[in-house]
Amino acid sequence: MIEQSPKILMVEGIDDKKVIEKLLTRRKLSFNDVVIHNCEGIIKLLNLLPVIIHAGSYEVIGIIVDADENVKNRWESVRNILLKAGYKNIPADSQIKGLTLKDKNEELPEIGVWIMPDNRFKGAIEDFISFLIRDNDKLYPVAAAKVDKLISQKMNLFSISQKSKAIIHTWLAWQERPGKQIGSAVTYRLLKDQRYLLDDAKASPFIDWLKRLFK
């Protein structure tokens, strides 16, 4: 069931939803009349998108999807849906700053698209989080090396496509308070000096996209 609101942000899963909510909390940002909807998977999101567009209930629709293994393929899957829905002048390639698009005839909702992690590289929400890790972090390179070694020895039970998730959760397990979920990492503070674990300034391009879309 989708919570009623004139503005909706569609995301693939609960981790995406929690990360965005925590990031907005940390930035002390709030957008009026915006609901973040967990679509429970990319297939459900893509199937729901044309329904949401033509529902007549939404002024603004934001879409956040994972690039996974191929940014171009993911962009084209979203772009084709938007073209069929009636949107014009959609760029052939994903936009580094994220897409925001208004229908000149004002018959369709304003639309926005962000492809995780950064509209350029393959990956998912875990890669977005890895981009926010501080440059001087000592544990992350070790966690990445451990996962790489596991894979090289063919001891990994996870698929290679889940590598970034394995690294992030290994890294989180080594913090002062192990067991934190990926969303909680955004507002996690180190006990020793109360410094944030992640550098939210690195998320500025994403935050700027949200601001442009939802004002």
N, C-alpha and C positions, 0 to 999 in steps of 0.2 A: 504494500500500500504506500502510495506517495503522498507525503504531507503537502497540503495545498499552500501554494505561495506563487506570486507572480514571477519569481526568479528561481531557477533551479541549476544546481551544479551536479552533473552526472559523473560518478566515478565508478571504477571497476569493482573495488572491494573495500572491506572494512579498514584495512591498513591505510589505503589512500585517504579515506574519510577522516580517520583519526589524526594522521599526519597534518592534513590541512587545518583541521580544527585546532590542533595544538600550535601550529605555526601562526594562525590568526590570533590565538590567545597570547602568544609570546610577543607578537607585534602590536598587541592591544588594538586590533582591528576588528571591526564588525560591519557587516553589510546588511542593510535593512531588507527584510522580505526575501532572504535567500535561504533555500533549503539545500543541504548536501545529501544527495540520494545515492546510496550504495546499490548498484545494479546487480551485484553478485555475479560478476564475470563479464568478459568482453562480448561474448555472443549475445547475452541478454541486453547489454547496453546498446549494441548496434541495432538489435531488433526493436528496442524501445524508442530509440531516437526519432524515427519518423512519426511515431505515434505522438510523442511529446511535442514535436514541431507543429503538427496539425491539430493538436488538442484545442487550441484557441484559448488556453488558460495561462500561457506564459509570455512575458514580455522579453525576457532574457534567458538564454540557455547556454550554460557552460559545459564543455565536454572534456574530461581528462581521461586519456587512455594510455596504456603502456605501449612503447614501441616494440617491446619484446625483441625479436631477432632482426627486425627490418623496419626502420622508420618510414621508408618510402611506401612499403606495402600497407602499413597501418594508416598512413596519411590518405592513401588512395581509397581505402575502405570507407573512411569517414567522408572524404570529399565526394565520393560517388553517391552516398546517401543524401548529402546536402544538395548536390546538383539535381537529383531526382525530386527533391522536395521543393525545388524552384529557386534556390539561391543562385545568383549570378556572380561572375568575376571572382571565383574562388581560385587562389593561386595554385599552380601545378605542383608546387613543393611546399612542405611544412615551413612555417615561419619561425625564425630564431627567437623572436620576441613573443611568439604565440599569436594565433589568429583571432582577431575581433572583426566582425562583419555585420553591417546593417543592411537590411533590405531597403533599397531606394524607394520602393512603392509602399513600404511600411505595412505590408500584408503578412510578413513572416517575422518571427521573433528575432531580435539581435542574437547573434551566435558567436561563440568563442570556442577555440580548440587549443588544447595544450597536450603535447605528446611527451609523456615521461620517458627519460628524465629531463631532457632539455631541448626537445624538438630537433635534435641533430644526431644523437647517438642512440644505438640500440640499448635496451634496458627497461627498467621498471622503477617502481617507487623506491626499492632498496638502493638503486643506483643514484636516485635523487638524494637520498639520505647520505650516501657516501660522499657526494659532492660537498656536503655541508660539514664534513669532518674537518677539524682544524688542521692546518698545514703541519703543525709540530706534534701531532698525535703520534705516539710511539707504538700503540697497540695495534692500530689498523694494519700497517704493513706486515706485522707478524701474523695477524689473523688471516690475511690474504695469502701469505706464504704457506701457512698450515693447510689451508683449503687446497691450494695448488698442489702441495705435496700429496695430500690424500687422493686427489684426482690422478696424479702421475703414477701412484701406486695401485690405481684401480680399486681403491677401498671405499670410494664414495657410493652411497646408496641413492643419493639424489642425482637428478639429471644435470647435465652441463648447463642447461638453460637456467637452472636454479642456483648457479654458482654465486651470484651477487647476494642472494638471500642467505646462503650459507655463511658467507663472509660477514655480513652485517650482524647476523644473530650470534656468530662466534664472538665477534667484537663486543657486542652488548653483554654477552655472558661473562666477559672479563672485567666489567666495570665494578665500581665499589658496591653497587647493589645489583647483583645479577638477576636476570629474569624479566627485565623491563621489556615491554612491547615496543615495536618500532615507533609508534606514535608518541609514546612517552619519552623517547630519546630527545625529542625536540625541546622539551621543557626540563630535561634532566640537568640538575646542578651537581657538581662535584662537592662532596662533603668538606673537603679540606679548605677550599677557598671560595666556595659558592659560585665558581665560574661555570657557565653553561658548557655542556659537553659538545654541542654543535654550534657552528657559527652561522646564525640566521641571516647575516648580511649577504652570504653567498646565495640565498634564496631570493634576492631582490628582483631578478628578472621575472620569476614566477609571481611574486607578490604584485609587481607592476602590472602584469597581465590581468590578475584578478581585479585590481583597482580600475583598470581601463574598462573591463567588462561590466563590473557590478557597481562601480562608482560609489 
